[in-house]
Amino acid sequence: MAAGTEPPGQELAGKVAVVTGAATGIGRAIAAELALAGASVVVADVRGAAEAGRSLADAGAAAIGVATDVTSPEALAALAAATAEAFGGADILVNNAGIFGTLEFRPFTEIPLAEWHLVMDVNVLGCFLAARALVPQMRERGGGRIINIGSTSQFKGTVGLAHYSASKGAVAGLTRALARELGPDGILVNQVSPGFTISDGVAKHLESFAVMHARAAGARVLRRDMVPSDIVGAVRFLAGPWAEFMTGQDLVVDGGAVFH
Ligand SMILES: NC(=O)c1ccc[n+]([C@@H]2O[C@H](COP(=O)([O-])OP(=O)(O)OC[C@H]3O[C@@H](n4cnc5c(N)ncnc54)[C@H](O)[C@@H]3O)[C@@H](O)[C@H]2O)c1
C-alpha cells in the first residue's frame, strides 16, 4: 500500500497483527492501537490471552486471543496455525512479551542462574522463535513487519538488572540481523525502546522500582511518568505505510532521557 492511499485512520485495514505479551501492560495498549488502525489482531500471551482477545472483540475489533508461551516452538506453531485459521496469516509481529516487572534489583553476582535463563528465554529467544514461526506467513503474503520491543536499559546498563539490560542488547542485535536477512523478502524489522513505563507489571511491583521511579521523570526532558499509551504511536508508525523505507532501526521513546 503506498503512503497516502489508505483510508484516514485505518491505515492497517486488511492487515493482520500478532502481538505477544498483549494480555496486559504495554502489549495490551499496542494491540488496542493496532486494532484502532484497522488491523485484525491476535493477542498472544501465556496468561489472560482469551480474555484480552474477547475484550478487544467486544470493543468492535476483529480479534482473538491465543494462549502462547513464546519460549515454546510448539506453542508458537499453534499460534501461527490459529492466526492462519482466523485471519489467513500474519503481516505484522510485535515481539513485546517480556520479563521485567517481577525482577528484583540485585548485584550481578547474586542473580540466580535460573532467573538469567528465564529472562534470556522470554526476552530474546521468544523474539527469535516468534519470528521463525510467523515469517513464513509474511513471505507468503508478500512482506511484513516485525517490531521488537527493546528498552533504554540496553543503553543505560541498569545497575541491578544485568540480565535484563543484556537481554535487551541482544534484542537490538537480533533486530539488525533480521532486518538484513529479511529485507529482500519485503519484511521490515525495527525496534521501539521505551524508557521506564508504569505498565500493569510495573504498577504491581512499584515498591521494587521505587528508586528507578523516583529518578525517571527528573532524568527526562519531558518531566512526567511514562505510561503504555506513550509507546503505541511509534509501534503503529513502524507497522504502517509511513515506515515503508525504514528497517533495522531502534526508536527510543522515553520522554527525552536517552538520545540515540
Ligand atoms: N515497563 C517498563 O518500564 C518497560 C520499559 C522498557 C521496555 N519494557 C518492555 O516492554 C514489554 C512489556 O512490558 P510491560 O512492562 O508491559 O510488562 P507486563 O509485565 O505488564 O506485561 C508483560 C506481558 O508478557 C507476558 N509474558 C510473560 N512471559 C511470557 C511468555 N513466556 N510468553 C508469552 N507471554 C509472556 C505476561 O503474561 C504479560 O502479559 C517487555 O518486553 C518489557 O521488557 C518495559
The ligand as an SDF file (V2000), in Angstrom:
LIG
                    3D

 44 48  0  0  0  0  0  0  0  0999 V2000
    7.5500   -1.2430   31.8490 N   0  0  0  0  0  0  0  0  0  0  0  0
    8.7370   -0.7420   31.5360 C   0  0  0  0  0  0  0  0  0  0  0  0
    9.3030    0.1290   32.2240 O   0  0  0  0  0  0  0  0  0  0  0  0
    9.4220   -1.1880   30.2770 C   0  0  0  0  0  0  0  0  0  0  0  0
   10.4590   -0.3840   29.7870 C   0  0  0  0  0  0  0  0  0  0  0  0
   11.1130   -0.7740   28.6320 C   0  0  0  0  0  0  0  0  0  0  0  0
   10.7290   -1.9310   27.9950 C   0  0  0  0  0  0  0  0  0  0  0  0
    9.7200   -2.6970   28.5030 N   0  0  0  0  0  0  0  0  0  0  0  0
    9.3780   -3.9100   27.7760 C   0  0  0  0  0  0  0  0  0  0  0  0
    8.0510   -3.8270   27.3310 O   0  0  0  0  0  0  0  0  0  0  0  0
    7.4910   -5.1360   27.2600 C   0  0  0  0  0  0  0  0  0  0  0  0
    6.1980   -5.1890   28.0450 C   0  0  0  0  0  0  0  0  0  0  0  0
    6.4870   -4.8390   29.3850 O   0  0  0  0  0  0  0  0  0  0  0  0
    5.3580   -4.4530   30.4450 P   0  0  0  0  0  0  0  0  0  0  0  0
    6.0030   -3.5160   31.3950 O   0  0  0  0  0  0  0  0  0  0  0  0
    4.0970   -4.0830   29.7500 O   0  0  0  0  0  0  0  0  0  0  0  0
    5.1950   -5.8370   31.1940 O   0  0  0  0  0  0  0  0  0  0  0  0
    3.9070   -6.5770   31.8320 P   0  0  0  0  0  0  0  0  0  0  0  0
    4.5040   -7.4720   32.8600 O   0  0  0  0  0  0  0  0  0  0  0  0
    2.8630   -5.5950   32.2140 O   0  0  0  0  0  0  0  0  0  0  0  0
    3.4200   -7.4390   30.5950 O   0  0  0  0  0  0  0  0  0  0  0  0
    4.2250   -8.4470   30.0560 C   0  0  0  0  0  0  0  0  0  0  0  0
    3.3280   -9.4780   29.4230 C   0  0  0  0  0  0  0  0  0  0  0  0
    4.1630  -10.5220   28.8810 O   0  0  0  0  0  0  0  0  0  0  0  0
    3.5490  -11.7490   29.1920 C   0  0  0  0  0  0  0  0  0  0  0  0
    4.5260  -12.8340   29.2060 N   0  0  0  0  0  0  0  0  0  0  0  0
    5.4800  -13.0900   30.1330 C   0  0  0  0  0  0  0  0  0  0  0  0
    6.1360  -14.2260   29.8160 N   0  0  0  0  0  0  0  0  0  0  0  0
    5.5800  -14.6890   28.6630 C   0  0  0  0  0  0  0  0  0  0  0  0
    5.8060  -15.8360   27.8630 C   0  0  0  0  0  0  0  0  0  0  0  0
    6.7420  -16.7430   28.1770 N   0  0  0  0  0  0  0  0  0  0  0  0
    5.0540  -15.9970   26.7520 N   0  0  0  0  0  0  0  0  0  0  0  0
    4.0890  -15.1030   26.4290 C   0  0  0  0  0  0  0  0  0  0  0  0
    3.8110  -14.0210   27.1760 N   0  0  0  0  0  0  0  0  0  0  0  0
    4.5530  -13.8110   28.2770 C   0  0  0  0  0  0  0  0  0  0  0  0
    2.9240  -11.5420   30.5600 C   0  0  0  0  0  0  0  0  0  0  0  0
    1.9160  -12.5070   30.8320 O   0  0  0  0  0  0  0  0  0  0  0  0
    2.3840  -10.1270   30.4410 C   0  0  0  0  0  0  0  0  0  0  0  0
    1.0640  -10.0990   29.9320 O   0  0  0  0  0  0  0  0  0  0  0  0
    8.5710   -6.0820   27.7810 C   0  0  0  0  0  0  0  0  0  0  0  0
    9.2980   -6.6080   26.7000 O   0  0  0  0  0  0  0  0  0  0  0  0
    9.4420   -5.1670   28.6130 C   0  0  0  0  0  0  0  0  0  0  0  0
   10.7580   -5.6450   28.7280 O   0  0  0  0  0  0  0  0  0  0  0  0
    9.0640   -2.3450   29.6270 C   0  0  0  0  0  0  0  0  0  0  0  0
  1  2  1  0
  2  3  2  0
  2  4  1  0
  4  5  1  0
  4 44  2  0
  5  6  2  0
  6  7  1  0
  7  8  2  0
  8  9  1  0
  8 44  1  0
  9 10  1  0
  9 42  1  0
 10 11  1  0
 11 12  1  0
 11 40  1  0
 12 13  1  0
 13 14  1  0
 14 15  2  0
 14 16  1  0
 14 17  1  0
 17 18  1  0
 18 19  2  0
 18 20  1  0
 18 21  1  0
 21 22  1  0
 22 23  1  0
 23 24  1  0
 23 38  1  0
 24 25  1  0
 25 26  1  0
 25 36  1  0
 26 27  1  0
 26 35  1  0
 27 28  2  0
 28 29  1  0
 29 30  1  0
 29 35  2  0
 30 31  1  0
 30 32  2  0
 32 33  1  0
 33 34  2  0
 34 35  1  0
 36 37  1  0
 36 38  1  0
 38 39  1  0
 40 41  1  0
 40 42  1  0
 42 43  1  0
M  CHG  2   8   1  16  -1
M  END
$$$$
